[in-house]
């Protein structure tokens, strides 16, 4: 099997560019590292462009041979985003979802990420959304790239299993939520109702806002329900991912 040893190799250079968001957006591809994530991607029928195996770590035969090439270890380390790599990195095509189709086909509540900045928070929210029975996730402009390596790692495979829509504006999203019959629910300290005293219906679109500034004014103005999480003592706020988890598990429950 071919072994790539030069940084000037075209295939390697194209993969290396995917460490940058601009290239991921332009190509519609991302890097997926690890044995289990790649197995999951193959099982779900995601389109695999290329698989890089670290030289000296032989794949056990489950990777399509026509997709696999070896990288010398020093080159592999440039692609890898983990300290203890399993020696497998794939170039995967992002699933593409259109707005109206996404809203009609995705069942259950939706999680809307509004300018979430921390990759760990974003990935954790996607993971929790799957666990809480949410149908899909929408990442609005200003939100960290969900296909960045750190976000993928935090999502622990959920990003591959959950329908995710990223290329949509607030202006286009709001009417689509209305047309799908979902209630737009936002977190807000102003006129927010105690989330344990109101019912958040299953057919909802739950918005989690920026870690510092909260939900955008446009979504606040369009909201059907504003909620808060009651806190004791002198605590003024919770970590965004923790708050999202509480509200997701309240959604659809009495």
PLY file of the C-alpha trace (Angstrom):
ply
format ascii 1.0
element vertex 254
property float x
property float y
property float z
element edge 253
property int vertex1
property int vertex2
end_header
0.00 0.00 0.00
1.21 3.51 -0.81
3.13 5.37 1.91
3.15 9.18 1.81
6.42 10.58 3.13
6.53 14.13 1.73
4.74 17.24 3.01
4.45 18.31 -0.61
2.23 15.39 -1.49
-1.02 16.73 -2.96
-3.30 14.37 -1.03
-1.62 15.20 2.29
-1.70 18.95 1.65
-5.42 18.85 0.87
-6.11 16.96 4.09
-3.93 19.33 6.13
-6.02 22.28 4.95
-9.07 20.70 6.62
-7.65 21.71 9.99
-8.91 25.19 9.03
-12.59 26.09 9.04
-12.34 27.94 5.73
-11.28 24.78 3.93
-13.93 22.68 5.67
-16.58 25.16 4.53
-15.25 25.32 0.97
-14.89 21.57 0.46
-17.76 20.29 2.62
-15.32 17.84 4.19
-13.88 17.34 7.66
-11.33 15.18 9.48
-12.58 12.33 11.63
-10.08 10.66 13.93
-10.32 7.34 15.71
-11.43 3.78 15.05
-14.94 3.90 16.54
-15.93 7.23 14.94
-14.83 5.92 11.54
-16.70 2.64 12.03
-19.80 4.66 12.96
-19.41 6.81 9.85
-19.13 3.75 7.63
-22.16 2.09 9.25
-24.24 5.23 8.73
-23.27 5.42 5.09
-21.39 8.71 5.26
-19.22 9.39 2.22
-15.56 8.68 3.01
-13.11 10.42 0.71
-9.83 9.10 2.11
-8.49 7.21 5.13
-5.00 7.89 6.48
-3.33 5.18 8.53
-0.18 5.91 10.48
2.77 3.98 9.05
3.46 0.98 11.25
-0.15 0.65 12.44
-1.77 -1.80 10.06
-5.59 -1.53 9.66
-7.32 -4.81 10.48
-9.12 -5.12 7.15
-12.40 -3.31 7.79
-11.29 -0.14 5.98
-11.90 -0.09 2.20
-8.49 -0.61 0.61
-9.19 1.74 -2.26
-9.68 4.59 0.23
-6.68 3.94 2.47
-3.15 5.32 2.30
-0.33 5.29 4.84
1.30 8.40 6.26
4.73 8.49 7.81
4.38 9.13 11.53
5.70 12.70 11.45
3.08 13.63 8.83
0.33 11.78 10.65
1.06 13.78 13.82
0.46 16.98 11.85
-3.07 15.85 11.04
-3.84 14.36 14.44
-5.61 16.36 17.15
-5.19 13.83 19.95
-2.31 13.03 22.29
-2.68 9.25 22.06
-3.91 8.63 18.54
-5.28 5.29 17.36
-3.51 5.83 14.06
-6.59 6.38 11.87
-7.86 9.67 10.38
-10.49 9.90 7.67
-11.58 12.67 5.33
-15.39 12.60 5.47
-18.03 14.52 3.54
-20.42 16.52 5.73
-24.07 15.45 5.54
-26.03 18.22 3.80
-29.53 19.22 4.95
-31.80 21.78 3.31
-33.88 24.00 5.60
-37.43 22.99 4.71
-36.57 19.33 4.27
-34.69 19.31 7.56
-37.66 20.79 9.45
-40.17 18.39 7.92
-38.14 15.20 8.19
-36.53 15.65 11.60
-38.85 14.43 14.33
-38.93 15.65 17.92
-37.60 18.86 19.46
-34.73 20.81 17.94
-31.71 22.34 19.63
-30.68 25.74 18.24
-27.15 26.93 18.99
-27.00 30.72 18.81
-23.38 31.95 18.67
-22.01 29.29 21.04
-18.26 29.87 21.08
-16.68 27.08 23.09
-16.04 23.83 21.16
-16.41 21.76 24.32
-19.77 23.33 25.12
-21.04 22.88 21.56
-19.97 19.25 21.35
-21.40 18.46 24.77
-24.74 20.01 23.79
-24.94 17.89 20.64
-24.17 14.79 22.67
-26.77 15.69 25.31
-29.34 16.44 22.62
-29.07 12.89 21.34
-29.31 11.49 24.88
-32.37 13.63 25.67
-34.23 12.46 22.57
-33.91 15.61 20.47
-34.37 15.16 16.74
-31.71 17.50 15.38
-29.41 20.46 15.90
-29.16 23.82 14.12
-25.97 25.87 14.45
-26.58 29.52 13.59
-23.96 31.95 12.21
-21.42 32.90 14.85
-21.44 29.43 16.42
-18.16 27.54 16.60
-17.62 25.11 13.72
-19.28 21.85 14.76
-16.91 19.97 12.48
-13.74 21.24 14.16
-11.73 18.39 15.71
-12.30 19.52 19.33
-16.06 19.82 18.82
-16.27 16.40 17.16
-14.34 14.87 20.05
-16.62 16.51 22.64
-19.71 15.26 20.82
-18.41 11.68 21.15
-20.02 10.36 17.97
-23.36 12.14 18.36
-22.43 14.62 15.65
-22.43 11.76 13.15
-25.75 10.33 14.31
-27.71 13.57 14.81
-29.05 15.53 11.82
-27.20 18.85 11.92
-27.93 21.95 9.84
-25.34 24.72 9.75
-25.94 26.89 6.67
-29.01 28.92 7.61
-29.61 32.46 8.83
-31.88 33.55 11.68
-34.13 35.31 9.16
-34.74 32.06 7.28
-34.87 29.83 10.36
-37.67 31.60 12.23
-40.40 31.14 9.58
-39.32 27.52 9.07
-39.81 26.88 12.78
-43.26 28.44 12.57
-44.20 26.36 9.53
-43.09 23.16 11.25
-45.49 23.89 14.12
-42.75 24.13 16.73
-42.72 26.53 19.68
-39.67 28.81 19.78
-38.28 28.58 23.32
-35.40 30.79 24.48
-33.43 31.26 27.67
-33.80 34.79 29.02
-33.43 36.42 32.45
-35.93 39.08 31.36
-39.51 37.91 31.81
-38.33 34.31 31.80
-40.57 31.74 33.46
-39.23 29.12 35.85
-38.50 26.11 33.63
-39.79 23.79 36.37
-43.13 25.58 36.57
-44.00 25.65 32.86
-44.28 22.91 30.31
-41.87 23.01 27.40
-43.69 21.02 24.72
-41.98 18.24 22.82
-42.62 20.08 19.59
-40.20 22.89 20.41
-37.12 24.59 19.04
-34.96 25.31 22.09
-32.44 28.14 21.68
-29.26 28.24 23.75
-27.50 31.58 23.41
-23.93 32.85 23.54
-22.03 32.07 26.75
-21.61 35.77 27.53
-24.39 37.74 25.85
-27.16 35.15 25.70
-29.76 34.76 22.95
-29.73 37.26 20.07
-32.32 40.05 20.07
-33.94 38.75 16.90
-34.69 35.34 18.41
-35.79 36.90 21.69
-38.29 39.06 19.84
-39.65 36.07 17.91
-39.83 33.73 20.91
-43.04 32.03 22.02
-41.74 31.16 25.48
-38.90 32.57 27.61
-37.53 30.43 30.41
-35.00 30.65 33.22
-33.36 28.05 35.43
-33.81 28.94 39.11
-30.56 29.16 41.08
-29.86 29.29 44.79
-27.25 31.28 46.65
-25.24 33.92 44.82
-24.90 31.99 41.57
-25.95 34.15 38.63
-25.47 31.75 35.74
-24.59 28.20 34.75
-22.22 26.85 32.15
-24.05 26.95 28.81
-23.80 23.20 28.27
-25.10 22.47 31.78
-28.03 24.86 31.29
-28.78 23.30 27.91
-28.80 19.83 29.45
-31.31 20.82 32.15
-33.65 22.44 29.63
-33.40 19.61 27.13
-34.42 17.10 29.77
-37.32 19.36 30.75
-38.57 19.47 27.16
-41.55 17.24 26.52
-41.89 16.32 30.19
-44.62 17.27 32.64
0 1
1 2
2 3
3 4
4 5
5 6
6 7
7 8
8 9
9 10
10 11
11 12
12 13
13 14
14 15
15 16
16 17
17 18
18 19
19 20
20 21
21 22
22 23
23 24
24 25
25 26
26 27
27 28
28 29
29 30
30 31
31 32
32 33
33 34
34 35
35 36
36 37
37 38
38 39
39 40
40 41
41 42
42 43
43 44
44 45
45 46
46 47
47 48
48 49
49 50
50 51
51 52
52 53
53 54
54 55
55 56
56 57
57 58
58 59
59 60
60 61
61 62
62 63
63 64
64 65
65 66
66 67
67 68
68 69
69 70
70 71
71 72
72 73
73 74
74 75
75 76
76 77
77 78
78 79
79 80
80 81
81 82
82 83
83 84
84 85
85 86
86 87
87 88
88 89
89 90
90 91
91 92
92 93
93 94
94 95
95 96
96 97
97 98
98 99
99 100
100 101
101 102
102 103
103 104
104 105
105 106
106 107
107 108
108 109
109 110
110 111
111 112
112 113
113 114
114 115
115 116
116 117
117 118
118 119
119 120
120 121
121 122
122 123
123 124
124 125
125 126
126 127
127 128
128 129
129 130
130 131
131 132
132 133
133 134
134 135
135 136
136 137
137 138
138 139
139 140
140 141
141 142
142 143
143 144
144 145
145 146
146 147
147 148
148 149
149 150
150 151
151 152
152 153
153 154
154 155
155 156
156 157
157 158
158 159
159 160
160 161
161 162
162 163
163 164
164 165
165 166
166 167
167 168
168 169
169 170
170 171
171 172
172 173
173 174
174 175
175 176
176 177
177 178
178 179
179 180
180 181
181 182
182 183
183 184
184 185
185 186
186 187
187 188
188 189
189 190
190 191
191 192
192 193
193 194
194 195
195 196
196 197
197 198
198 199
199 200
200 201
201 202
202 203
203 204
204 205
205 206
206 207
207 208
208 209
209 210
210 211
211 212
212 213
213 214
214 215
215 216
216 217
217 218
218 219
219 220
220 221
221 222
222 223
223 224
224 225
225 226
226 227
227 228
228 229
229 230
230 231
231 232
232 233
233 234
234 235
235 236
236 237
237 238
238 239
239 240
240 241
241 242
242 243
243 244
244 245
245 246
246 247
247 248
248 249
249 250
250 251
251 252
252 253
